[in-house]
Amino acid sequence: MIELSDAAASVLTRSFRRYVRAESWLGEQLLAEDIPISAGAEQVDRALSVPERVTLQVPLRDRGTSWAPVDDDSPLAANGQRLRVELGVGIGHGAIEWLTRGWFVIHSAKPQGAAVDVELRGLLQLVDEARLVSPYQPSGTLGSTVRGLVEPALTVAFDTGLTDRAVPAGMNIDEDRLAGVYSVLDAWGADARVTEEGWLEVGPAADPTEAVLDLTDGAGGTVVDVAGESTREGAVNAVVARGTDSAGNQVQGVAYDTSGGPKQYGGDFNPLPVPEFFESPLLTTVAQAQLAARTRLARKLRAVARTFEVACVPHPALQAGDLVTLTSGRLGLQAQPCVVERLTLPYLPGGGAMQLAVRTVA
């Protein structure tokens, strides 16, 4: 969750005034510091390679200024312009506390009648569209490989909980730069997210352990509606990770779903293993293969875990990946820990409720 003051946190439990503002930057040049926004929403889906999408509506003309992207260096042109989006919380007596939701690259801007429709993407879009013109052959460590694939589009920061190691000789990463990043993260037992300040933060792959918000069905409008979902599509109960050691022998690690969940290995879902296979030249020991298998299995379980769709009062500090607790007498849930996997956050009043997809965790 984005850090906010006690004063702002207290007003979020009742009616409060919401504000939004955005700055436009092209490199180090500030093009506009207060872009007028009449409507907007942010969508985040952790299952996507580029999780963040933002849509904004900007008046075509405001305060004598045309916001049509008619020039290469217009604030809303899609030539490398980035927007820093901030949400404001009215904390009383005319004071506003501003929270940075993040930095986003302009994907498109199109005048439509009296407004300009703007679509933004998360900064990983820069890595996703930058295909490698020749195979990349890393010669350093896992960390330097991630830096080589990502920087200077984003600056990478590594958590001290990760143990770096050398990349085996002769490894090639073909055209897909971002897929190469995720492949390294899987072999490393790591995860990554773009912070609200625009850094790529890489750390151990693990669910959070401290809940940041309680969502209670019917408690003062905190949760408007809750619905459950369950699917067999894409489910696995085991992951097999394979690599090759320095002598050319195959190494393998296997992780089984023993979480006690309804799709666990050996249960009623399927008494036989339903595996996914993952191969990587970065895996040179059994221990590395075991870690990769556990990491990949956790990702797969995240995708098919029991989920609930939650509609709640917009919370400007809540982020995908946050741990919340969900209580619903109607569904028989009592302080059920859940991780936010998808969210839609309307930026201004009139945009409706905040929509969340949360998955249960043990």
ABEGO torsion letter per residue (X at the ends): XBBBBAAAAAAAABBBBBBBBBBBBBEABBABABBBBABBBBBBBAABABABBBBBBBBABBGGBBABBABAABAABBAGBBBBBBBBBBAEGGBBBBBBAEBBBBABBBBBEABBBBBBBBAAAAAAABBBABBBBBABBAAAAAAAAAOAABBBBBBAABBBBBBBBGBBBBABAAAAAAAAAAAAGBBBBBBAAGBBBBBBBBBBABBABBBBBGBGGABABBBBBBBABGBBABBBBBBBBAAGBBBBBBBBBAAGBAABBGBAABABBBBBBBBBAABABAAAAAAAAAAAAAAAAAAABBBBBBBBBBBAABBBGBBBBBBBAAAGBBGBBBBBABBBBBABBGAEBBBBBBBBBX
